[in-house]
Amino acid sequence: MKKDAKIYVAGHCGMVGSAIVRKLRKQGYENLIMRTHQELDLCRQEQVEQFFAEEKPEYVFLAAAKVGGIAANQEYPADFMWINLALEMNVIHSAWKNGCKKLEFLGSSCIYPRMAPQPMKEHCLLTSELEATNEAYALAKISGLKYCEYLNRQYGTDFISVMPTNLYGPNDNYHPSNSHVLPALIRRFHEAKIQRQPYVTCWGDGSALREFLYVDDLADLCVFLMNHYSGNETVNAGTGKEVSIKELAELTAKVIGYHGEIRWDVSKPNGTPRKLLDVGKASGLGWKHTIELEDGIRLAYEDFLHNPMRAER
Ligand SMILES: NC(=O)c1ccc[n+]([C@@H]2O[C@H](COP(=O)([O-])OP(=O)(O)OC[C@H]3O[C@@H](n4cnc5c(N)ncnc54)[C@H](OP(=O)(O)O)[C@@H]3O)[C@@H](O)[C@H]2O)c1
């Protein structure tokens, strides 16, 4: 991308989109186009077609999506499928129709089969059944990345996709019942510290293993791939390192300065025992994450403290 290239970041108010905007600006890209959800509903085909016909962005980062935890995914599968499919198809199709040089589609590691061998490689996509709890979301994401691949094959476009592991960092969602595990722990330990609670109870036995990538590292990879990668196969975005939920809870409590007891409610589910991405492809391209978990949690907590509205999202 030339420094004056016209770049549209879809979903720039979200955690990933805002990190991509920060990274682009830091690298000297200033010709950015952005629209809030209110200004442009990406599910509305006519609005999207008009926007692309008028603006004709040369590059597109597609980071807009309807995102949620297990409970929301289970309760609203039809909404997760329709909103994500509609906005992906509208944006990707209009980008192609209007001569976009390159588009990068953001997916999620939940596209991989429930029983995929660990660590999960890109080519295990569609080799067996998906996890039932977020099947609708995963099917929409798989359709998005496949549509990019089909446009490349049929029309010679240069549309790519990236599949991140669990993300965290500035602009995260700290909603008490609808957030992912790490922001939920940050909020719980913060509140327990302020209210001097003697203990905090976490779900499961803490043995499940998970991977976490700081969102600014993901944004760095997104810009890197836009400049250095072309291909139909997606690229995994992670650290390649895993941590148990117990270690994660202890680390988060330490960063926040909560000194009470951490209890485990073993009547609650652990989830999949292990979920780790194989990041060999991204590292083979010359990319590596830079922010380790403890430093990342510290940065995320600072953002949480300085932006009290975060907790209300
Ligand atoms: N968060 C994670 O841990 C994680 C992990 C792996 C992959 N990802 C992927 O990263 C991408 C971005 O996720 P995120 O965490 O940044 O989510 P986010 O913070 O919820 O941001 C998504 C953005 O998309 C916007 N949006 C949703 N529907 C829209 C529509 N119809 N028209 C216009 N804008 C719309 C949202 O606006 P409103 O809020 O106004 O609706 C929001 O600003 C997603 O594709 C997700 O799958 C995230």
The ligand as a MOL file (V3000), in Angstrom:
LIG
                    3D

  0  0  0     0  0            999 V3000
M  V30 BEGIN CTAB
M  V30 COUNTS 48 52 0 0 0
M  V30 BEGIN ATOM
M  V30 1 N -12.7300 -10.1040 20.1060 0
M  V30 2 C -12.0850 -11.2350 19.8980 0
M  V30 3 O -11.5890 -11.8770 20.8290 0
M  V30 4 C -11.9360 -11.7650 18.4970 0
M  V30 5 C -11.2600 -12.9760 18.3440 0
M  V30 6 C -11.1000 -13.4900 17.0670 0
M  V30 7 C -11.5970 -12.8030 15.9720 0
M  V30 8 N -12.2520 -11.6280 16.1450 0 CHG=1
M  V30 9 C -12.7860 -10.9940 14.9200 0
M  V30 10 O -12.4220 -9.6370 14.7830 0
M  V30 11 C -13.4670 -8.9080 14.1430 0
M  V30 12 C -13.8110 -7.6810 14.9590 0
M  V30 13 O -14.1300 -8.0740 16.2830 0
M  V30 14 P -14.1010 -7.0350 17.5120 0
M  V30 15 O -13.7100 -7.8010 18.7090 0
M  V30 16 O -13.3590 -5.8170 17.1090 0 CHG=-1
M  V30 17 O -15.6800 -6.7250 17.6270 0
M  V30 18 P -16.3660 -5.3640 18.1190 0
M  V30 19 O -15.5000 -4.6790 19.1010 0
M  V30 20 O -17.7520 -5.7530 18.5030 0
M  V30 21 O -16.4010 -4.4990 16.7900 0
M  V30 22 C -17.2300 -4.8220 15.6970 0
M  V30 23 C -17.6620 -3.5310 15.0440 0
M  V30 24 O -18.5060 -3.8430 13.9140 0
M  V30 25 C -19.6080 -2.9420 13.9220 0
M  V30 26 N -20.7670 -3.4990 13.2410 0
M  V30 27 C -21.4890 -4.5940 13.5570 0
M  V30 28 N -22.5280 -4.7380 12.7110 0
M  V30 29 C -22.4590 -3.7030 11.8300 0
M  V30 30 C -23.2600 -3.2930 10.7440 0
M  V30 31 N -24.3440 -3.9880 10.3630 0
M  V30 32 N -22.9100 -2.1620 10.0800 0
M  V30 33 C -21.8370 -1.4410 10.4570 0
M  V30 34 N -21.0320 -1.7870 11.4790 0
M  V30 35 C -21.3520 -2.8960 12.1750 0
M  V30 36 C -19.9090 -2.7590 15.4040 0
M  V30 37 O -20.6710 -1.6010 15.6040 0
M  V30 38 P -21.7820 -1.5940 16.7810 0
M  V30 39 O -21.0500 -1.9070 18.0480 0
M  V30 40 O -22.3520 -0.2160 16.6970 0
M  V30 41 O -22.7660 -2.6730 16.4060 0
M  V30 42 C -18.4960 -2.6420 15.9840 0
M  V30 43 O -18.0060 -1.3270 15.9190 0
M  V30 44 C -14.6350 -9.8890 13.9890 0
M  V30 45 O -14.6580 -10.3810 12.6870 0
M  V30 46 C -14.2950 -11.0020 14.9390 0
M  V30 47 O -14.7480 -12.2480 14.4890 0
M  V30 48 C -12.4400 -11.0740 17.3780 0
M  V30 END ATOM
M  V30 BEGIN BOND
M  V30 1 1 1 2
M  V30 2 2 2 3
M  V30 3 1 2 4
M  V30 4 1 4 5
M  V30 5 2 4 48
M  V30 6 2 5 6
M  V30 7 1 6 7
M  V30 8 2 7 8
M  V30 9 1 8 9
M  V30 10 1 8 48
M  V30 11 1 9 10
M  V30 12 1 9 46
M  V30 13 1 10 11
M  V30 14 1 11 12
M  V30 15 1 11 44
M  V30 16 1 12 13
M  V30 17 1 13 14
M  V30 18 2 14 15
M  V30 19 1 14 16
M  V30 20 1 14 17
M  V30 21 1 17 18
M  V30 22 2 18 19
M  V30 23 1 18 20
M  V30 24 1 18 21
M  V30 25 1 21 22
M  V30 26 1 22 23
M  V30 27 1 23 24
M  V30 28 1 23 42
M  V30 29 1 24 25
M  V30 30 1 25 26
M  V30 31 1 25 36
M  V30 32 1 26 27
M  V30 33 1 26 35
M  V30 34 2 27 28
M  V30 35 1 28 29
M  V30 36 1 29 30
M  V30 37 2 29 35
M  V30 38 1 30 31
M  V30 39 2 30 32
M  V30 40 1 32 33
M  V30 41 2 33 34
M  V30 42 1 34 35
M  V30 43 1 36 37
M  V30 44 1 36 42
M  V30 45 1 37 38
M  V30 46 2 38 39
M  V30 47 1 38 40
M  V30 48 1 38 41
M  V30 49 1 42 43
M  V30 50 1 44 45
M  V30 51 1 44 46
M  V30 52 1 46 47
M  V30 END BOND
M  V30 END CTAB
M  END
